Amino acid sequence: MTQSARTKVKCQDPGDGSGDVIVELPPDILKELSLAVGDRLSIELVDSTIVLRPIREPNPE
């Protein structure tokens, strides 16, 4: 995926001790990047910027 979008969001702790983070992305960003609620994302720090990338599961054939 070569698409990118920039926005500010709040990260939330789900409070279940999992170490997961909930990130609420605006609907326009979800649409632009072909993401849906519940998609899994990787998180990485690149040059002082947090970068989220979708984790795509291979399509079973």
C-alpha positions as a Markdown table, in Angstrom:
| # | Residue | x | y | z |
|---|---|---|---|---|
| 1 | Met | 0.0 | 0.0 | 0.0 |
| 2 | Thr | 1.5 | 3.3 | -1.0 |
| 3 | Gln | -1.4 | 5.5 | 0.1 |
| 4 | Ser | -0.9 | 7.7 | 3.1 |
| 5 | Ala | -2.9 | 10.2 | 5.1 |
| 6 | Arg | -2.1 | 12.4 | 8.0 |
| 7 | Thr | -4.4 | 13.2 | 11.0 |
| 8 | Lys | -4.3 | 13.5 | 14.7 |
| 9 | Val | -6.1 | 11.0 | 16.9 |
| 10 | Lys | -6.4 | 9.9 | 20.5 |
| 11 | Cys | -5.1 | 6.5 | 21.5 |
| 12 | Gln | -7.1 | 4.7 | 24.1 |
| 13 | Asp | -6.2 | 1.8 | 26.5 |
| 14 | Pro | -9.0 | -0.8 | 26.3 |
| 15 | Gly | -8.3 | -1.4 | 30.0 |
| 16 | Asp | -8.1 | -5.2 | 29.7 |
| 17 | Gly | -4.4 | -5.6 | 30.3 |
| 18 | Ser | -3.7 | -6.8 | 26.8 |
| 19 | Gly | -1.3 | -4.0 | 25.8 |
| 20 | Asp | -3.5 | -3.2 | 22.8 |
| 21 | Val | -4.4 | 0.3 | 21.8 |
| 22 | Ile | -7.7 | 1.6 | 20.4 |
| 23 | Val | -7.2 | 4.2 | 17.8 |
| 24 | Glu | -10.4 | 5.9 | 16.5 |
| 25 | Leu | -9.7 | 7.0 | 12.9 |
| 26 | Pro | -12.1 | 9.5 | 11.2 |
| 27 | Pro | -14.4 | 8.0 | 8.6 |
| 28 | Asp | -12.8 | 9.9 | 5.7 |
| 29 | Ile | -9.4 | 8.4 | 6.6 |
| 30 | Leu | -10.9 | 4.9 | 6.8 |
| 31 | Lys | -12.5 | 5.3 | 3.4 |
| 32 | Glu | -9.4 | 6.8 | 1.8 |
| 33 | Leu | -7.2 | 4.0 | 3.0 |
| 34 | Ser | -9.7 | 1.2 | 2.4 |
| 35 | Leu | -9.9 | 0.4 | 6.1 |
| 36 | Ala | -12.8 | -0.8 | 8.2 |
| 37 | Val | -13.7 | -0.8 | 11.9 |
| 38 | Gly | -11.9 | -3.7 | 13.5 |
| 39 | Asp | -9.0 | -3.9 | 11.0 |
| 40 | Arg | -5.7 | -4.7 | 12.6 |
| 41 | Leu | -2.8 | -2.2 | 12.2 |
| 42 | Ser | 0.9 | -2.3 | 13.0 |
| 43 | Ile | 2.4 | 0.7 | 14.8 |
| 44 | Glu | 5.9 | 2.0 | 14.3 |
| 45 | Leu | 7.7 | 5.2 | 15.2 |
| 46 | Val | 9.4 | 6.8 | 12.2 |
| 47 | Asp | 11.3 | 10.1 | 12.5 |
| 48 | Ser | 9.1 | 11.1 | 15.5 |
| 49 | Thr | 5.9 | 10.2 | 13.7 |
| 50 | Ile | 3.7 | 7.3 | 14.6 |
| 51 | Val | 3.0 | 5.3 | 11.5 |
| 52 | Leu | 0.0 | 2.9 | 11.3 |
| 53 | Arg | -0.1 | 0.2 | 8.6 |
| 54 | Pro | -2.8 | -2.3 | 7.9 |
| 55 | Ile | -2.0 | -5.9 | 8.7 |
| 56 | Arg | -3.5 | -7.7 | 5.7 |
| 57 | Glu | -4.2 | -11.4 | 6.0 |
| 58 | Pro | -3.5 | -13.5 | 2.9 |
| 59 | Asn | -6.5 | -14.4 | 0.9 |
| 60 | Pro | -7.2 | -18.1 | 1.1 |
| 61 | Glu | -7.7 | -19.7 | -2.3 |
